[in-house]
Amino acid sequence: MSKLTRLFSSLYKREEGITGLETAIILIAFVMVASVFAFVVLSTGLFSADRGKETVFAGLEKARGNLEVRGAITVLDNDADGDIDENGDTIVFNLANAAGGEPVSVDPAAATNSTVINWIDAQDRTADTTFTINEILGDGDTLVEPGELFEITVAVPAGSTLVANEKFTLEVVPPAGGVSLIARTMPPEIDAVMDLH
């Protein structure tokens, strides 16, 4: 019986509830953990919102730097030899700002921060093709600004020849903004002046 009494007494001990000080320490620990968690959540949310804002502004900058072709693409066989080649033949089109666009440089003499035109046909791809500009509507500079219109004349690069039914592409690459692709197919018969729609 004494063994049984010792067993019950070892199982039964006097245990008191936790004190107010211990409760306060636990409560403070919970508050600290919650505040750190809230700070992390808010920081992540603010960082995400800031990155989203940067993405929107980058997209707006690209959209505002876009150029668009106005009117037809005209091919001129200036030497009247029946094909479009490097012997003075040209391709002419008009460029303007896209709606709500910002000024874009189209200075063919500029080495940096200006529009570049690349030539692609069945034979090759020529980067930075020679072109000239003629201001139709503008204020006298080489920036395409809202409401302005420039005529671009692209010289056929050396080694390239366009014949009947051949496809070609001009890439108009502004310093900022989207690339405008002008893809056309030559007609079955080559005239001195041809509008490609």
C-alpha positions as CSV (number, residue, x, y, z in Angstrom):
1,M,0.0,0.0,0.0
2,S,2.8,2.3,0.7
3,K,4.1,1.7,-2.8
4,L,0.7,2.6,-4.2
5,T,0.6,5.8,-2.1
6,R,4.0,6.8,-3.3
7,L,3.0,6.2,-6.9
8,F,-0.1,8.4,-6.5
9,S,1.8,11.1,-4.7
10,S,4.4,11.1,-7.5
11,L,1.7,11.5,-10.0
12,Y,-0.1,14.2,-8.1
13,K,2.0,17.2,-7.5
14,R,1.0,20.7,-6.6
15,E,1.0,22.7,-9.7
16,E,0.0,26.4,-9.8
17,G,-1.4,28.3,-12.8
18,I,0.9,30.6,-14.7
19,T,1.4,34.0,-13.2
20,G,0.6,37.4,-14.7
21,L,4.2,38.1,-15.6
22,E,4.5,35.0,-17.6
23,T,1.3,35.9,-19.4
24,A,2.6,39.4,-20.2
25,I,5.8,37.9,-21.6
26,I,3.9,35.5,-23.9
27,L,1.6,38.3,-25.0
28,I,4.5,40.6,-25.8
29,A,6.1,37.8,-27.8
30,F,2.9,37.3,-29.8
31,V,2.7,41.1,-30.5
32,M,6.3,41.3,-31.6
33,V,5.9,38.3,-34.0
34,A,2.7,39.8,-35.4
35,S,4.3,43.2,-35.9
36,V,7.3,41.7,-37.7
37,F,5.0,39.6,-39.9
38,A,2.9,42.7,-40.7
39,F,6.0,44.7,-41.6
40,V,7.2,41.9,-43.9
41,V,3.7,41.7,-45.6
42,L,3.5,45.5,-46.0
43,S,7.1,45.8,-47.3
44,T,6.4,43.0,-49.8
45,G,3.2,44.7,-50.9
46,L,4.9,48.1,-51.3
47,F,7.8,46.5,-53.2
48,S,5.4,44.7,-55.5
49,A,3.4,47.9,-56.1
50,D,6.6,49.8,-56.9
51,R,7.7,47.1,-59.4
52,G,4.2,47.2,-61.0
53,K,4.5,51.0,-61.3
54,E,7.9,50.7,-62.9
55,T,6.5,48.2,-65.4
56,V,3.6,50.4,-66.3
57,F,5.9,53.4,-66.8
58,A,8.3,51.4,-68.9
59,G,5.4,50.2,-71.1
60,L,4.2,53.8,-71.4
61,E,7.7,54.9,-72.4
62,K,7.8,52.2,-75.1
63,A,4.3,53.1,-76.4
64,R,5.1,56.8,-76.5
65,G,8.3,56.1,-78.5
66,N,6.4,54.3,-81.3
67,L,6.4,55.5,-84.9
68,E,3.8,54.6,-87.4
69,V,3.7,54.5,-91.2
70,R,1.2,57.0,-92.7
71,G,0.1,56.3,-96.3
72,A,1.4,54.0,-98.9
73,I,4.9,52.5,-99.5
74,T,6.1,53.7,-102.9
75,V,8.9,51.9,-104.8
76,L,10.7,53.9,-107.4
77,D,12.6,52.2,-110.3
78,N,14.7,55.3,-111.0
79,D,17.0,53.7,-113.5
80,A,14.1,51.9,-115.4
81,D,15.9,48.6,-115.6
82,G,13.0,46.4,-114.6
83,D,14.2,45.6,-111.1
84,I,14.8,47.4,-107.8
85,D,18.5,47.5,-107.1
86,E,21.3,49.6,-105.7
87,N,21.6,51.7,-108.9
88,G,19.5,54.7,-107.5
89,D,16.3,52.8,-106.8
90,T,14.5,53.8,-103.6
91,I,11.6,53.0,-101.3
92,V,9.6,56.0,-100.0
93,F,7.1,56.1,-97.1
94,N,5.9,58.6,-94.5
95,L,6.5,58.4,-90.7
96,A,4.6,60.0,-87.9
97,N,4.3,59.6,-84.1
98,A,1.8,57.1,-82.8
99,A,-1.1,58.7,-80.8
100,G,0.2,60.4,-77.7
101,G,3.8,59.8,-78.7
102,E,6.9,61.6,-77.6
103,P,9.5,63.1,-79.9
104,V,11.6,60.5,-81.8
105,S,14.8,61.4,-83.6
106,V,15.1,60.3,-87.2
107,D,18.4,62.0,-88.0
108,P,20.2,59.7,-90.5
109,A,23.6,61.4,-89.7
110,A,23.3,60.7,-85.9
111,A,25.5,57.9,-84.5
112,T,23.4,57.3,-81.4
113,N,19.8,57.8,-80.1
114,S,18.3,58.0,-83.6
115,T,16.0,55.8,-85.6
116,V,17.7,53.0,-87.6
117,I,16.2,51.2,-90.7
118,N,17.1,47.6,-91.4
119,W,16.6,45.9,-94.8
120,I,15.5,42.3,-95.2
121,D,14.9,40.5,-98.5
122,A,15.4,37.0,-99.9
123,Q,19.1,37.5,-100.4
124,D,20.3,39.1,-97.2
125,R,19.7,41.4,-94.2
126,T,21.4,44.8,-94.1
127,A,21.4,46.6,-90.7
128,D,21.4,50.4,-90.6
129,T,20.4,51.0,-94.3
130,T,21.1,54.4,-95.8
131,F,18.1,56.7,-95.8
132,T,17.3,60.4,-96.1
133,I,14.5,62.4,-94.6
134,N,12.2,65.1,-96.0
135,E,10.2,67.1,-93.5
136,I,6.6,67.5,-94.8
137,L,5.0,68.9,-91.6
138,G,7.3,70.0,-88.8
139,D,9.3,72.7,-87.0
140,G,12.7,72.4,-88.8
141,D,14.4,69.8,-86.6
142,T,15.0,66.0,-87.1
143,L,12.6,65.0,-84.3
144,V,9.3,63.5,-85.2
145,E,6.9,65.2,-82.8
146,P,3.2,65.0,-82.4
147,G,1.5,66.4,-85.5
148,E,4.6,66.2,-87.6
149,L,5.1,64.1,-90.7
150,F,8.4,63.0,-92.3
151,E,9.0,61.4,-95.7
152,I,11.7,58.7,-95.5
153,T,13.6,57.6,-98.6
154,V,15.4,54.3,-98.2
155,A,18.2,53.5,-100.7
156,V,18.4,49.9,-101.8
157,P,21.6,48.5,-100.1
158,A,24.5,47.2,-102.1
159,G,24.0,43.6,-103.2
160,S,20.2,43.6,-102.9
161,T,17.8,43.3,-105.8
162,L,14.1,43.1,-105.7
163,V,12.4,41.4,-108.6
164,A,8.8,40.6,-109.4
165,N,6.8,38.8,-106.6
166,E,9.7,39.1,-104.1
167,K,8.9,39.8,-100.5
168,F,10.9,42.4,-98.5
169,T,10.8,43.9,-95.0
170,L,11.9,47.3,-93.6
171,E,12.4,47.4,-89.8
172,V,12.0,50.9,-88.5
173,V,13.8,50.8,-85.1
174,P,13.4,54.0,-82.9
175,P,15.8,54.5,-80.0
176,A,13.0,53.8,-77.6
177,G,9.7,52.1,-78.4
178,G,8.4,49.3,-80.5
179,V,9.9,48.3,-83.9
180,S,7.7,49.0,-86.9
181,L,7.8,46.3,-89.6
182,I,7.0,47.3,-93.1
183,A,6.5,44.0,-95.0
184,R,5.5,44.1,-98.7
185,T,5.5,42.0,-101.8
186,M,6.7,43.3,-105.1
187,P,4.0,43.2,-107.9
188,P,4.2,40.8,-110.8
189,E,5.4,43.6,-113.1
190,I,7.8,46.3,-112.1
191,D,6.9,49.9,-113.2
192,A,8.8,53.1,-112.7
193,V,6.5,54.1,-109.7
194,M,4.6,51.5,-107.7
195,D,2.4,51.9,-104.6
196,L,2.6,48.8,-102.4
197,H,-0.4,48.6,-100.1
